[in-house]
Amino acid sequence: MFAGDAQYVKEVVRSRITMVPTLMLDMSCEAIRWRVLPRMRQAATNFGIAFARIVHTDYEFLEEQLQVNYSPENSYCYHVDSKSPKLFRDRMAQLSACLPNVHLTNGKRHTSCHHRMTHDVVIRTNDELKRIFQTLNGSNDVQITPCDPANYDQKKKWDAESLGVFTSQQPMFIAKGAVQAALSRDAVRWINRVNLAKLIRQFNAGNAVDEMLMSSLQIADSWNMPGRFTSEKCECHVVDSYVTRFRMVHWRESKQECKAGFLRHLVCVLGTEDLPSISQYHHILVNKMMPTFDYGAVACVSELMFNRTYLSQDDHPLNMKYYENLPTVSMLCSPM
């Protein structure tokens, strides 16, 4: 399938395999641990990673994705949308209760369907993630693109002093980017320490606000968030070559081909036709892969991850030069 046999793929997609939810799924801790915990020994990386995602449906898919890249060294945090079905919320709560490194947030805020991360699929093993993040060397991987001023209130004050953070009247340059980002541990500690409450409230009064926060902080020189870019060296405030997540948005003028022929909220849903490309992407996550559309493709990616993790399959070795030359770590936009 990953070899790109067009004729075989054409035959397979005539009748796509879909996942049918199990209403009577055994949710005892014994059953959950049996399904999630690896049966083969995975070499320790000594490099714990925290994953955080907003979810709202497809529990069995999420449990399987957890199993695919599960490691006791990692932490997995889920924010469950308040409008999710009760059965889904109960299952996520039980998953967290049964596994010590799976956590649920306490908030019950409703989130936009466009920015949920239920159908993100990790395509890098834990060892590969370690190598990628070590190459980033403490830099944050954040997408930065120009932000339409109409998306935020220009009448409000956007300097750090007015926002109650520290003494500086230099206005923050507002940027926009993908919600998904990879942050260094120091950056997360900084976010937890700094009072961003007023900044977030002001963003919340606009449009697509969750796409502005991290991108704006990433190029705010005077705020000095660890792992940020030096915006004075970032031409046009655009850094679009980030690797955290691959997603193909199909705007009207887009010339990109949606191979599986299915769009959801203008995003191409990836299918069996995309497997050869997925196996070669430099990204950490791909979006969207939906078990109700093409579970066969999801299962193939899971098998690829298993083979790379436990059977030392090296079908597409990491091109470390690619990561070394990313704007995050290059001379153009070096972290402070």
C-alpha positions in Angstrom: 0.0 0.0 0.0 2.8 2.4 0.9 4.7 1.5 -2.3 2.2 3.5 -4.4 0.7 0.7 -6.5 -2.0 2.8 -8.1 -4.0 -0.1 -9.5 -4.1 -1.9 -6.1 -5.1 1.3 -4.3 -7.8 1.9 -6.8 -9.3 -1.5 -6.1 -9.1 -1.1 -2.3 -10.8 2.3 -2.1 -13.8 1.0 -4.0 -15.0 -0.4 -0.7 -13.3 1.5 2.1 -13.2 -0.1 5.6 -14.9 2.0 8.2 -14.9 1.8 12.0 -18.2 0.9 13.6 -18.4 2.1 17.3 -18.7 -0.6 19.9 -21.5 0.3 22.3 -20.7 -2.5 24.8 -16.9 -1.9 24.9 -15.3 -3.3 28.1 -14.1 -0.2 30.0 -12.7 -2.0 33.0 -9.1 -0.9 33.8 -7.9 -4.4 33.1 -9.4 -4.3 29.6 -8.1 -0.8 28.9 -4.6 -1.6 30.0 -4.7 -4.8 27.9 -5.7 -2.8 24.8 -3.3 0.2 25.3 -0.1 -1.0 27.0 2.5 -2.4 24.7 3.1 -6.1 24.7 6.7 -5.7 23.4 9.4 -3.8 25.1 10.1 -0.3 23.8 13.6 1.1 24.4 13.5 4.0 26.8 14.3 7.4 25.3 14.9 9.3 28.5 13.0 12.1 26.8 9.5 12.5 28.0 7.0 14.3 25.8 3.7 15.8 26.8 0.8 15.6 24.2 -2.2 17.8 24.5 -5.3 17.7 22.3 -8.9 18.8 22.2 -11.3 15.8 21.5 -15.0 15.3 21.0 -15.8 11.9 19.5 -14.5 8.5 18.3 -13.2 7.1 21.6 -12.0 3.8 20.1 -10.0 5.7 17.5 -8.4 7.9 20.2 -7.6 4.8 22.3 -5.9 3.1 19.4 -3.9 6.3 18.6 -2.8 6.4 22.3 -1.7 2.7 22.0 0.3 3.4 18.8 2.7 5.9 20.4 2.2 5.1 24.1 5.2 5.3 26.4 5.2 5.5 30.2 7.8 8.3 29.8 5.2 10.5 28.1 2.2 12.4 29.4 -1.1 12.5 27.4 -3.6 15.4 28.2 -7.1 15.6 26.7 -9.6 18.4 26.8 -13.0 16.9 26.2 -15.5 19.2 24.5 -18.4 20.0 26.7 -20.9 19.2 23.9 -19.5 15.7 23.5 -21.9 12.7 24.1 -22.0 11.6 27.7 -20.8 8.1 26.7 -17.7 9.6 25.2 -17.0 11.8 28.2 -17.4 8.8 30.6 -15.0 6.7 28.5 -12.4 9.4 28.4 -12.7 9.8 32.2 -12.3 6.1 32.7 -9.2 6.0 30.4 -7.6 8.7 32.6 -8.5 6.9 35.8 -6.9 3.7 34.5 -3.6 5.1 33.2 -1.4 7.3 35.4 0.0 9.4 32.6 -3.3 10.1 30.9 -4.9 13.3 32.1 -8.2 15.3 31.5 -8.5 19.0 32.0 -11.0 20.3 34.5 -12.5 22.9 32.2 -15.7 22.2 30.2 -15.5 24.9 27.6 -17.1 24.3 24.2 -14.6 24.5 21.4 -14.9 25.3 17.7 -15.3 22.2 15.6 -12.6 23.6 13.2 -10.0 23.4 15.9 -10.6 20.1 17.6 -7.7 17.7 17.3 -9.6 14.4 17.5 -8.5 13.2 14.1 -4.8 14.1 14.3 -2.6 11.0 13.7 1.0 10.9 15.0 3.4 9.6 12.2 6.6 9.7 14.2 7.9 7.2 16.7 8.9 8.3 20.2 12.6 7.8 19.2 12.1 9.9 16.1 10.4 12.6 18.1 13.3 12.7 20.5 15.7 13.2 17.6 13.6 15.9 16.0 13.1 17.9 19.3 16.8 17.6 20.2 17.6 19.0 16.8 15.2 21.9 17.4 17.4 22.5 20.5 14.9 24.2 22.7 13.2 26.2 19.9 9.4 26.2 19.6 7.8 25.0 16.4 5.1 27.5 15.7 3.5 28.6 12.4 3.6 32.3 11.8 1.6 34.1 9.1 0.2 37.6 8.7 -3.0 38.3 10.7 -5.9 40.3 9.3 -6.3 43.3 11.6 -10.1 42.7 11.4 -9.7 39.6 13.5 -8.8 41.4 16.7 -9.8 44.7 18.3 -7.3 47.3 17.2 -8.8 49.8 19.7 -7.5 47.9 22.6 -4.0 48.3 24.0 -1.7 45.4 23.1 1.5 46.3 25.0 2.7 44.2 27.9 2.2 46.9 30.5 -1.5 47.5 29.6 -2.0 43.7 29.6 -0.6 43.5 33.1 2.4 41.3 32.3 5.5 43.6 32.8 6.6 47.2 32.2 6.9 47.8 28.5 4.8 50.0 26.2 6.0 48.3 23.0 2.9 47.1 21.1 2.7 43.4 20.4 2.8 42.4 16.8 -0.2 40.2 16.2 0.4 37.2 14.0 -1.6 34.1 13.1 -0.9 30.5 12.7 -2.0 26.9 13.2 -3.4 26.1 16.7 -1.1 23.1 16.9 2.5 23.8 18.0 5.4 22.1 19.6 6.7 24.0 22.6 9.9 23.5 24.6 9.6 22.6 28.3 11.0 26.0 29.2 8.3 27.7 27.1 5.6 25.8 28.9 7.0 26.7 32.3 7.1 30.4 31.2 3.5 30.3 30.0 2.4 28.8 33.4 4.3 31.5 35.3 3.4 34.6 33.3 -0.1 36.1 33.7 -1.6 35.9 30.2 -5.2 36.2 31.4 -5.9 39.7 30.0 -4.2 38.9 26.7 -6.3 35.8 26.3 -9.5 37.7 27.2 -8.7 40.4 24.5 -8.1 37.7 21.9 -11.3 36.0 22.9 -13.3 39.0 21.7 -12.1 38.6 18.1 -12.2 35.9 15.4 -10.0 32.8 15.1 -8.5 33.9 18.4 -6.9 30.5 19.2 -4.8 30.9 16.0 -3.2 34.1 17.3 -1.9 33.5 20.8 1.2 31.3 20.3 2.1 32.9 17.0 2.1 36.3 18.5 4.1 35.3 21.6 6.6 33.5 19.4 7.7 36.7 17.7 7.2 39.1 20.7 10.8 40.1 21.3 10.2 42.1 24.5 8.2 39.3 26.1 11.2 36.9 25.7 9.4 33.6 25.8 11.9 30.8 25.8 12.4 29.2 22.3 10.9 32.2 20.5 12.1 33.6 17.2 14.1 36.8 16.9 11.5 38.7 15.0 13.9 41.4 13.8 15.6 38.7 11.7 12.3 37.1 10.6 11.5 38.7 7.2 7.9 39.7 6.9 7.0 37.9 10.1 6.2 34.7 8.1 7.4 31.2 9.1 5.3 28.7 7.3 7.6 25.7 7.2 6.7 24.3 10.6 6.6 20.6 11.1 4.2 19.9 14.0 1.2 19.2 11.8 0.4 18.5 8.1 -3.0 19.6 6.9 -4.3 20.3 3.4 -6.8 23.1 3.4 -8.7 23.2 0.1 -9.5 26.9 -0.6 -11.4 27.8 -3.8 -8.2 28.9 -5.5 -6.3 25.9 -4.2 -4.6 23.7 -6.9 -3.7 21.0 -4.5 -5.3 17.6 -5.2 -7.5 16.1 -2.5 -6.7 12.5 -3.4 -9.4 10.7 -1.5 -12.0 13.2 -2.8 -13.5 14.0 0.6 -13.5 17.4 2.3 -14.6 18.3 5.8 -14.7 22.0 6.8 -12.5 22.7 3.7 -9.9 20.2 4.9 -8.9 17.2 2.8 -9.6 14.0 4.7 -6.6 11.7 4.1 -7.2 8.1 2.9 -5.5 5.1 1.4 -4.5 7.1 -1.6 -2.3 9.3 0.6 -0.4 6.5 2.4 2.8 6.8 0.2 3.0 10.5 0.9 2.2 10.1 4.6 5.1 7.7 5.0 7.5 10.4 3.7 6.2 13.5 5.4 8.6 15.4 7.7 5.7 16.3 10.0 4.9 15.0 13.5 1.1 14.8 12.9 -1.2 14.5 9.9 -4.8 15.8 9.8 -7.4 14.6 9.0 -7.7 10.9 9.2 -11.3 9.7 10.0 -12.1 6.1 11.0 -15.7 6.7 9.8 -14.3 7.5 6.3 -11.3 5.2 5.8 -10.3 3.2 8.8 -8.1 1.0 6.5 -5.8 4.0 6.0 -5.7 4.6 9.8 -4.9 0.9 10.4 -2.1 1.0 7.8 -0.4 4.0 9.5 -0.7 2.2 12.9 1.0 -0.8 11.4 3.7 1.4 9.9 4.3 3.0 13.3 4.4 -0.4 15.0 7.0 -1.7 12.5 9.2 1.4 12.9 8.9 1.3 16.7 9.3 -2.4 17.5 10.7 -4.1 14.3 13.4 -1.4 13.4 11.8 -0.8 10.0 13.7 2.1 8.4 11.7 2.6 5.3 12.2 6.4 5.2 15.1 7.5 7.5 14.8 10.9 9.1 16.5 13.6 7.0 18.0 15.5 9.9 19.4 18.2 7.6 15.8 19.2 6.9 15.1 19.8 10.6 18.5 21.5 11.1 17.7 24.0 8.4 14.2 24.9 9.7 13.7 28.7 10.4 13.4 27.7 14.1 17.0 26.7 14.3 18.6 28.4 11.3 20.5 31.7 11.3 17.4 33.5 10.0 15.2 33.2 13.0 17.3 31.8 15.9 15.9 31.3 19.4 17.2 33.5 22.1 
